[in-house]
């Protein structure tokens, strides 16, 4: 498949593993129509480089970064900056892929994909095409398990699952303690109906992370 793209497309990479960035730089710089112009460990760092004048046509984004940021927040930040995003990840955690799919990325490519598959996905994304694949299909399929909550319920879940007591949540939001209990029970029912039960506070914490409401815990290296 052949795509019509700019003579040299400028690619940014966001990954907290230096060896991945070096490997992608070597691969991309071998291509006549692609050039890696920036590689950073966080979205914020890449946007800082763009603010300094670096122009980027497409970003390759790892879903799990060491700063604990959520894929949804990262993709939204890149979208607001007008930068298209292609996910490049191990894709071990389907819920992260689901977040990316729901946020409107141009595709999901596994890090163990063949070089030719990666390059085709990049060129397709530059042309505005979605890069399909097994991981993408799995993310769309899993959308039926995503729990949609009202802004108030989301806020209750964010606070309560992060460790706040029911009394503290009530004071923070200016609602009755009984209302907090009612909201938490409603949230648990929603997750149970979606096949993702959360009977304990720890379970609610996990669900909030899975759905991008709380930051992903940092992983020890």
Phi and psi in degrees as GROMACS dihedral restraints (atoms count N, CA, C in turn):
[ dihedral_restraints ]
;  ai    aj    ak    al  type     phi  dphi    fc
    3     4     5     6     1  -115.5    20    10
    4     5     6     7     1   135.5    20    10
    6     7     8     9     1  -116.2    20    10
    7     8     9    10     1   148.7    20    10
    9    10    11    12     1   -95.7    20    10
   10    11    12    13     1   111.3    20    10
   12    13    14    15     1  -130.5    20    10
   13    14    15    16     1   171.9    20    10
   15    16    17    18     1   -61.3    20    10
   16    17    18    19     1   156.2    20    10
   18    19    20    21     1   -50.5    20    10
   19    20    21    22     1   -46.6    20    10
   21    22    23    24     1  -135.7    20    10
   22    23    24    25     1   110.9    20    10
   24    25    26    27     1   -85.7    20    10
   25    26    27    28     1   137.1    20    10
   27    28    29    30     1   -95.1    20    10
   28    29    30    31     1   119.5    20    10
   30    31    32    33     1  -110.6    20    10
   31    32    33    34     1   135.0    20    10
   33    34    35    36     1  -109.5    20    10
   34    35    36    37     1   149.7    20    10
   36    37    38    39     1  -126.4    20    10
   37    38    39    40     1   132.1    20    10
   39    40    41    42     1  -120.7    20    10
   40    41    42    43     1   107.2    20    10
   42    43    44    45     1  -157.7    20    10
   43    44    45    46     1   137.8    20    10
   45    46    47    48     1   -91.0    20    10
   46    47    48    49     1    12.6    20    10
   48    49    50    51     1  -109.0    20    10
   49    50    51    52     1   114.1    20    10
   51    52    53    54     1   -61.0    20    10
   52    53    54    55     1   -33.8    20    10
   54    55    56    57     1   -66.9    20    10
   55    56    57    58     1   -31.8    20    10
   57    58    59    60     1   -66.7    20    10
   58    59    60    61     1   -44.4    20    10
   60    61    62    63     1   -62.0    20    10
   61    62    63    64     1   -43.9    20    10
   63    64    65    66     1   -63.9    20    10
   64    65    66    67     1   -41.5    20    10
   66    67    68    69     1   -64.9    20    10
   67    68    69    70     1   -41.5    20    10
   69    70    71    72     1   -67.3    20    10
   70    71    72    73     1   -37.7    20    10
   72    73    74    75     1   -60.3    20    10
   73    74    75    76     1   -44.3    20    10
   75    76    77    78     1   -62.8    20    10
   76    77    78    79     1   -43.0    20    10
   78    79    80    81     1   -66.2    20    10
   79    80    81    82     1   -47.8    20    10
   81    82    83    84     1   -68.8    20    10
   82    83    84    85     1   -38.4    20    10
   84    85    86    87     1   -73.0    20    10
   85    86    87    88     1   -10.0    20    10
   87    88    89    90     1   -80.8    20    10
   88    89    90    91     1   -11.5    20    10
   90    91    92    93     1   -93.1    20    10
   91    92    93    94     1   137.1    20    10
   93    94    95    96     1   -68.8    20    10
   94    95    96    97     1   -26.0    20    10
   96    97    98    99     1  -106.5    20    10
   97    98    99   100     1     3.5    20    10
   99   100   101   102     1  -131.1    20    10
  100   101   102   103     1   145.4    20    10
  102   103   104   105     1  -147.8    20    10
  103   104   105   106     1   129.1    20    10
  105   106   107   108     1   -82.2    20    10
  106   107   108   109     1   120.3    20    10
  108   109   110   111     1  -105.0    20    10
  109   110   111   112     1   -16.1    20    10
  111   112   113   114     1  -161.1    20    10
  112   113   114   115     1   141.8    20    10
  114   115   116   117     1  -136.3    20    10
  115   116   117   118     1   125.0    20    10
  117   118   119   120     1  -136.6    20    10
  118   119   120   121     1   168.8    20    10
  120   121   122   123     1   -93.6    20    10
  121   122   123   124     1   -12.1    20    10
  123   124   125   126     1  -141.6    20    10
  124   125   126   127     1   161.1    20    10
  126   127   128   129     1   -65.6    20    10
  127   128   129   130     1   -41.6    20    10
  129   130   131   132     1   -57.1    20    10
  130   131   132   133     1   -41.7    20    10
  132   133   134   135     1   -64.8    20    10
  133   134   135   136     1   -40.5    20    10
  135   136   137   138     1   -66.2    20    10
  136   137   138   139     1   -41.9    20    10
  138   139   140   141     1   -65.1    20    10
  139   140   141   142     1   -33.1    20    10
  141   142   143   144     1   -62.3    20    10
  142   143   144   145     1   -42.1    20    10
  144   145   146   147     1   -64.1    20    10
  145   146   147   148     1   -38.3    20    10
  147   148   149   150     1   -65.3    20    10
  148   149   150   151     1   -38.4    20    10
  150   151   152   153     1   -64.1    20    10
  151   152   153   154     1   -25.2    20    10
  153   154   155   156     1   -84.2    20    10
  154   155   156   157     1    -4.9    20    10
  156   157   158   159     1   121.6    20    10
  157   158   159   160     1    -6.3    20    10
  159   160   161   162     1   -71.8    20    10
  160   161   162   163     1   126.5    20    10
  162   163   164   165     1  -101.4    20    10
  163   164   165   166     1   133.3    20    10
  165   166   167   168     1  -128.0    20    10
  166   167   168   169     1   130.9    20    10
  168   169   170   171     1   -93.3    20    10
  169   170   171   172     1   -25.0    20    10
  171   172   173   174     1  -159.1    20    10
  172   173   174   175     1   142.5    20    10
  174   175   176   177     1  -115.0    20    10
  175   176   177   178     1   136.6    20    10
  177   178   179   180     1   -95.9    20    10
  178   179   180   181     1   120.4    20    10
  180   181   182   183     1  -119.6    20    10
  181   182   183   184     1   126.0    20    10
  183   184   185   186     1   -78.9    20    10
  184   185   186   187     1   141.9    20    10
  186   187   188   189     1   -78.5    20    10
  187   188   189   190     1   -35.6    20    10
  189   190   191   192     1  -105.6    20    10
  190   191   192   193     1   113.2    20    10
  192   193   194   195     1  -114.1    20    10
  193   194   195   196     1   154.4    20    10
  195   196   197   198     1   -69.5    20    10
  196   197   198   199     1   -14.5    20    10
  198   199   200   201     1   -82.3    20    10
  199   200   201   202     1     0.8    20    10
  201   202   203   204     1    78.5    20    10
  202   203   204   205     1     7.2    20    10
  204   205   206   207     1   -69.5    20    10
  205   206   207   208     1   152.2    20    10
  207   208   209   210     1   -88.0    20    10
  208   209   210   211     1   147.8    20    10
  210   211   212   213     1   -56.9    20    10
  211   212   213   214     1   -39.5    20    10
  213   214   215   216     1   -61.2    20    10
  214   215   216   217     1   -46.7    20    10
  216   217   218   219     1   -65.0    20    10
  217   218   219   220     1   -40.4    20    10
  219   220   221   222     1   -64.9    20    10
  220   221   222   223     1   -45.3    20    10
  222   223   224   225     1   -67.0    20    10
  223   224   225   226     1   -39.7    20    10
  225   226   227   228     1   -61.5    20    10
  226   227   228   229     1   -40.4    20    10
  228   229   230   231     1   -64.4    20    10
  229   230   231   232     1   -41.9    20    10
  231   232   233   234     1   -67.7    20    10
  232   233   234   235     1   -39.5    20    10
  234   235   236   237     1   -62.7    20    10
  235   236   237   238     1   -43.2    20    10
  237   238   239   240     1   -62.0    20    10
  238   239   240   241     1   -29.4    20    10
  240   241   242   243     1   -84.7    20    10
  241   242   243   244     1    -0.7    20    10
  243   244   245   246     1    77.6    20    10
  244   245   246   247     1    26.0    20    10
  246   247   248   249     1  -109.8    20    10
  247   248   249   250     1   114.3    20    10
  249   250   251   252     1   -63.5    20    10
  250   251   252   253     1   150.2    20    10
  252   253   254   255     1  -128.5    20    10
  253   254   255   256     1   134.6    20    10
  255   256   257   258     1  -119.4    20    10
  256   257   258   259     1   124.4    20    10
  258   259   260   261     1   -78.0    20    10
  259   260   261   262     1   132.1    20    10
  261   262   263   264     1  -129.3    20    10
  262   263   264   265     1   102.1    20    10
  264   265   266   267     1  -149.7    20    10
  265   266   267   268     1   166.2    20    10
  267   268   269   270     1   -71.7    20    10
  268   269   270   271     1   -22.5    20    10
  270   271   272   273     1    59.6    20    10
  271   272   273   274     1    30.8    20    10
  273   274   275   276     1   -73.2    20    10
  274   275   276   277     1   -25.9    20    10
  276   277   278   279     1  -112.5    20    10
  277   278   279   280     1   106.6    20    10
  279   280   281   282     1   -61.6    20    10
  280   281   282   283     1   -33.8    20    10
  282   283   284   285     1   -65.0    20    10
  283   284   285   286     1   -29.0    20    10
  285   286   287   288     1   -69.1    20    10
  286   287   288   289     1   -39.7    20    10
  288   289   290   291     1   -64.4    20    10
  289   290   291   292     1   -38.6    20    10
  291   292   293   294     1   -61.2    20    10
  292   293   294   295     1   -43.8    20    10
  294   295   296   297     1   -58.7    20    10
  295   296   297   298     1   -43.9    20    10
  297   298   299   300     1   -64.1    20    10
  298   299   300   301     1   -43.8    20    10
  300   301   302   303     1   -61.9    20    10
  301   302   303   304     1   -41.8    20    10
  303   304   305   306     1   -69.2    20    10
  304   305   306   307     1   -22.2    20    10
  306   307   308   309     1   -87.3    20    10
  307   308   309   310     1    -7.6    20    10
  309   310   311   312     1    92.8    20    10
  310   311   312   313     1    32.2    20    10
  312   313   314   315     1   -72.4    20    10
  313   314   315   316     1   167.0    20    10
  315   316   317   318     1   -90.9    20    10
  316   317   318   319     1     7.1    20    10
  318   319   320   321     1   150.5    20    10
  319   320   321   322     1   171.1    20    10
  321   322   323   324     1  -129.8    20    10
  322   323   324   325     1   123.4    20    10
  324   325   326   327     1  -121.9    20    10
  325   326   327   328     1   129.2    20    10
  327   328   329   330     1   -72.7    20    10
  328   329   330   331     1   148.7    20    10
  330   331   332   333     1   -68.7    20    10
  331   332   333   334     1   -18.3    20    10
  333   334   335   336     1   -95.4    20    10
  334   335   336   337     1    11.4    20    10
  336   337   338   339     1   -68.8    20    10
  337   338   339   340     1   155.1    20    10
  339   340   341   342     1   -64.3    20    10
  340   341   342   343     1   151.1    20    10
  342   343   344   345     1   -56.9    20    10
  343   344   345   346     1   -39.2    20    10
  345   346   347   348     1   -63.8    20    10
  346   347   348   349     1   -35.3    20    10
  348   349   350   351     1   -68.3    20    10
  349   350   351   352     1   -41.7    20    10
  351   352   353   354     1   -62.2    20    10
  352   353   354   355     1   -47.3    20    10
  354   355   356   357     1   -64.3    20    10
  355   356   357   358     1   -39.2    20    10
  357   358   359   360     1   -64.5    20    10
  358   359   360   361     1   -40.3    20    10
  360   361   362   363     1   -64.5    20    10
  361   362   363   364     1   -40.8    20    10
  363   364   365   366     1   -62.8    20    10
  364   365   366   367     1   -47.6    20    10
  366   367   368   369     1   -66.5    20    10
  367   368   369   370     1   -36.4    20    10
  369   370   371   372     1   -65.5    20    10
  370   371   372   373     1   -42.7    20    10
  372   373   374   375     1   -62.7    20    10
  373   374   375   376     1   -39.3    20    10
  375   376   377   378     1   -62.5    20    10
  376   377   378   379     1   -29.8    20    10
  378   379   380   381     1   -86.3    20    10
  379   380   381   382     1     0.4    20    10
  381   382   383   384     1    88.9    20    10
  382   383   384   385     1     9.4    20    10
  384   385   386   387     1   -91.6    20    10
  385   386   387   388     1   147.8    20    10
  387   388   389   390     1   -81.8    20    10
  388   389   390   391     1   134.4    20    10
  390   391   392   393     1   -89.8    20    10
  391   392   393   394     1   106.8    20    10
  393   394   395   396     1   -76.9    20    10
  394   395   396   397     1   172.7    20    10
  396   397   398   399     1   167.4    20    10
  397   398   399   400     1   173.6    20    10
  399   400   401   402     1   -59.8    20    10
  400   401   402   403     1   -43.8    20    10
  402   403   404   405     1   -65.0    20    10
  403   404   405   406     1   -37.8    20    10
  405   406   407   408     1   -65.0    20    10
  406   407   408   409     1   -45.3    20    10
  408   409   410   411     1   -62.3    20    10
  409   410   411   412     1   -40.8    20    10
  411   412   413   414     1   -63.1    20    10
  412   413   414   415     1   -38.0    20    10
  414   415   416   417     1   -65.3    20    10
  415   416   417   418     1   -43.7    20    10
  417   418   419   420     1   -65.3    20    10
  418   419   420   421     1   -41.4    20    10
  420   421   422   423     1   -62.2    20    10
  421   422   423   424     1   -38.0    20    10
  423   424   425   426     1   -78.6    20    10
  424   425   426   427     1    -4.5    20    10
  426   427   428   429     1   -58.3    20    10
  427   428   429   430     1   -27.4    20    10
  429   430   431   432     1   -67.4    20    10
  430   431   432   433     1   -14.8    20    10
  432   433   434   435     1   -93.5    20    10
  433   434   435   436     1    -4.6    20    10
  435   436   437   438     1   -72.5    20    10
  436   437   438   439     1   133.5    20    10
  438   439   440   441     1   -97.3    20    10
  439   440   441   442     1   118.2    20    10
  441   442   443   444     1   -90.1    20    10
  442   443   444   445     1   124.2    20    10
  444   445   446   447     1  -122.0    20    10
  445   446   447   448     1   148.4    20    10
  447   448   449   450     1   -66.2    20    10
  448   449   450   451     1   160.5    20    10
  450   451   452   453     1   -54.0    20    10
  451   452   453   454     1   -39.4    20    10
  453   454   455   456     1   -68.0    20    10
  454   455   456   457     1   -42.2    20    10
  456   457   458   459     1   -65.7    20    10
  457   458   459   460     1   -38.4    20    10
  459   460   461   462     1   -61.9    20    10
  460   461   462   463     1   -42.5    20    10
  462   463   464   465     1   -64.9    20    10
  463   464   465   466     1   -41.1    20    10
  465   466   467   468     1   -60.9    20    10
  466   467   468   469     1   -44.7    20    10
  468   469   470   471     1   -63.7    20    10
  469   470   471   472     1   -43.5    20    10
  471   472   473   474     1   -56.2    20    10
  472   473   474   475     1   -47.5    20    10
  474   475   476   477     1   -73.0    20    10
  475   476   477   478     1   -48.5    20    10
  477   478   479   480     1   -66.5    20    10
  478   479   480   481     1   -45.7    20    10
  480   481   482   483     1   -68.3    20    10
  481   482   483   484     1   -25.7    20    10
  483   484   485   486     1   -77.7    20    10
  484   485   486   487     1    -5.5    20    10
  486   487   488   489     1   119.0    20    10
  487   488   489   490     1    -4.3    20    10
  489   490   491   492     1   -71.0    20    10
  490   491   492   493     1   147.1    20    10
  492   493   494   495     1   -74.8    20    10
  493   494   495   496     1   163.0    20    10
  495   496   497   498     1   -60.2    20    10
  496   497   498   499     1   -38.2    20    10
  498   499   500   501     1   -63.6    20    10
  499   500   501   502     1   -42.3    20    10
  501   502   503   504     1   -66.6    20    10
  502   503   504   505     1   -39.2    20    10
  504   505   506   507     1   -62.0    20    10
  505   506   507   508     1   -42.6    20    10
  507   508   509   510     1   -60.9    20    10
  508   509   510   511     1   -44.9    20    10
  510   511   512   513     1   -66.1    20    10
  511   512   513   514     1   -41.3    20    10
  513   514   515   516     1   -62.6    20    10
  514   515   516   517     1   -39.0    20    10
  516   517   518   519     1   -98.0    20    10
  517   518   519   520     1    -6.5    20    10
  519   520   521   522     1    70.1    20    10
  520   521   522   523     1    37.4    20    10
  522   523   524   525     1  -126.3    20    10
  523   524   525   526     1   169.0    20    10
  525   526   527   528     1   -73.4    20    10
  526   527   528   529     1   151.6    20    10
  528   529   530   531     1   -59.3    20    10
  529   530   531   532     1   -38.2    20    10
  531   532   533   534     1   -64.9    20    10
  532   533   534   535     1   -32.5    20    10
  534   535   536   537     1   -67.8    20    10
  535   536   537   538     1   -37.7    20    10
  537   538   539   540     1   -61.1    20    10
  538   539   540   541     1   -46.2    20    10
  540   541   542   543     1   -59.6    20    10
  541   542   543   544     1   -42.7    20    10
  543   544   545   546     1   -62.5    20    10
  544   545   546   547     1   -43.0    20    10
  546   547   548   549     1   -65.0    20    10
  547   548   549   550     1   -43.3    20    10
  549   550   551   552     1   -62.1    20    10
  550   551   552   553     1   -40.6    20    10
  552   553   554   555     1   -63.8    20    10
  553   554   555   556     1   -39.3    20    10
  555   556   557   558     1   -63.4    20    10
  556   557   558   559     1   -42.3    20    10
  558   559   560   561     1   -61.5    20    10
  559   560   561   562     1   -43.6    20    10
  561   562   563   564     1   -61.8    20    10
  562   563   564   565     1   -39.8    20    10
  564   565   566   567     1   -63.1    20    10
  565   566   567   568     1   -42.8    20    10
  567   568   569   570     1   -59.9    20    10
  568   569   570   571     1   -44.6    20    10
  570   571   572   573     1   -68.1    20    10
  571   572   573   574     1   -37.4    20    10
  573   574   575   576     1   -63.9    20    10
  574   575   576   577     1   -42.0    20    10
  576   577   578   579     1   -65.0    20    10
  577   578   579   580     1   -27.9    20    10
  579   580   581   582     1   -85.2    20    10
  580   581   582   583     1     1.7    20    10
  582   583   584   585     1    80.0    20    10
  583   584   585   586     1    19.9    20    10
  585   586   587   588     1  -129.8    20    10
  586   587   588   589     1    67.1    20    10
  588   589   590   591     1   -58.2    20    10
  589   590   591   592     1   147.6    20    10
  591   592   593   594     1  -139.3    20    10
  592   593   594   595     1    69.3    20    10
  594   595   596   597     1   -72.6    20    10
  595   596   597   598     1   -21.0    20    10
  597   598   599   600     1  -116.2    20    10
  598   599   600   601     1   167.2    20    10
  600   601   602   603     1   -65.2    20    10
  601   602   603   604     1   -35.0    20    10
  603   604   605   606     1   -63.2    20    10
  604   605   606   607     1   -40.6    20    10
  606   607   608   609     1   -63.6    20    10
  607   608   609   610     1   -40.5    20    10
  609   610   611   612     1   -63.1    20    10
  610   611   612   613     1   -38.4    20    10
  612   613   614   615     1   -60.4    20    10
  613   614   615   616     1   -44.1    20    10
  615   616   617   618     1   -63.8    20    10
  616   617   618   619     1   -42.9    20    10
  618   619   620   621     1   -64.6    20    10
  619   620   621   622     1   -38.5    20    10
  621   622   623   624     1   -64.1    20    10
  622   623   624   625     1   -36.8    20    10
  624   625   626   627     1   -67.6    20    10
  625   626   627   628     1   -45.1    20    10
  627   628   629   630     1   -59.9    20    10
  628   629   630   631     1   -34.7    20    10
  630   631   632   633     1   -96.9    20    10
  631   632   633   634     1    11.9    20    10
  633   634   635   636     1    76.7    20    10
  634   635   636   637     1    16.9    20    10
  636   637   638   639     1   -87.5    20    10
  637   638   639   640     1   -21.3    20    10
  639   640   641   642     1  -128.7    20    10
  640   641   642   643     1   150.8    20    10
  642   643   644   645     1   -65.3    20    10
  643   644   645   646     1   149.3    20    10
  645   646   647   648     1   -72.2    20    10
  646   647   648   649     1   130.3    20    10
  648   649   650   651     1   -59.7    20    10
  649   650   651   652     1   144.2    20    10
  651   652   653   654     1   -65.4    20    10
  652   653   654   655     1   142.7    20    10
  654   655   656   657     1   -97.8    20    10
  655   656   657   658     1   137.2    20    10
  657   658   659   660     1   -72.3    20    10
  658   659   660   661     1   142.9    20    10
